[in-house]
Structures are given as C-alpha cells and as structure tokens.
Amino acid sequence: MNFKMNGSTYSLYSEYNATYVVDCGEPNVPVNGTVAVSNDTTYGAEVYFACDTGFRLEGNASSVCQLSGQWEPGTPICQIVGNYSFRR
C-alpha cells in the first residue's frame, strides 16, 4: 500500500483491487435443537436457533457472521424443561 497526496489531504490506496469474502461456514446445531440458515453464511448473515419440544433455549436465539469468520454470539444450549424422562 502507498500513500498518495490528494490536495492537502492524504488518502490510502492499494495497487491491487482485491475482494475478500468472509464465510463463517455452517453454524453448530445445538444438541436437542435446530438452526435455520438463510441462503448464505457470509459476513452479515444471520441464523436462528430453536429447541425441540421439552427443551428451552439458554443463550441467544440468533447469531450473526462476523468479519472474524465466527458466528457471534456462539451456539446456545437447549436445556430440558421440567421432569421429562426419556426411555430407551
């Protein structure tokens, strides 16, 4: 990168035009839950989490793809509600 004098101000420019796509990939699915992904997983995309019947969401119900390539906030947890018992 170089600095270029432009009148009395300085502007930063690059000799190369490059486009970078930040893709967070598929988000983690909470155990006993689901995640709804829009048609893309790139910067700014949002996903929504839900829990199966008998479980409640602990954490945020959505995450957004950040410039770091990570979903923030992270994957929530689905906690069992009440005294459900599961038989094998």
N, C-alpha and C positions, 0 to 999 in steps of 0.2 A: 504494500500500500504506500501511496505517496501523498504528500500534502501539496495542494495546488492553490496558488494565490488567486483570489477572485475579488477584485476591487480591494477593499480594505478588510475583508474577512477571509478566513481560511476555510476550505471545505475538504473533506476527506473523500478520496475516490480510489477505486481499485482498477487495476489494469485488466482484470478479468471479470466478466459477468458470470456469476455462478448463482444457482438456485439450490438451496438445500431443503429437503423435505424431512421434517421430523415426524417419525411414525412411532407411536407408543406400542404398537402391536396389540394383540388381543389381551384384554384385561383378565385378571384372575376372576374365577367364578367362586362366590362364597359357598362353603360346604352347606348343603341344605338350602340352596338359593339359586338364583338365576341372575344373568346380566343381559341387558338389552343394549346392543351395539348399533349405532347408526351405520350408514353405509361406508363410514371411513374411520380410521383410527389415527389420523394425523393431528398435528398441533391444533388445539382449539376444539377438537371433537369432544362430545360429552357422552358418557354411558350411564345407565341407570340400573340399580340393584334392587332386587326383591327377594323375599324369603318364602320358602314353601309353607304350606298350611301347618300350623302348630309351632312356628318359629317366628321370632321378631327380630327386626333389623337393629343392630347396635353399631352405630357409626353413620356415616353419610350415605344418603340414598343415591348420590351421583358422584362421578369423578370426571375430571377434565384432563385431556392430554396436554402436558406442559412442554416447554421448549427443551427441558432436560431429557425428554423421551420417556418420562414416567407419568403414570396416572396419579393425580393428586386430587383429593386425599386418597389414601390407599383403600384396599378392599375391606368392606365392613364384615362383620361377623353375624351369623344367624344363630341366635340363642333359642333354645327350646322354651316354650311357654307352658306354665303350669306343671302338672304332674303327668304329662304324657308318658306312656311306657310303650316300648317297641318290642314286639315279639319276633323271634327268629323262626 
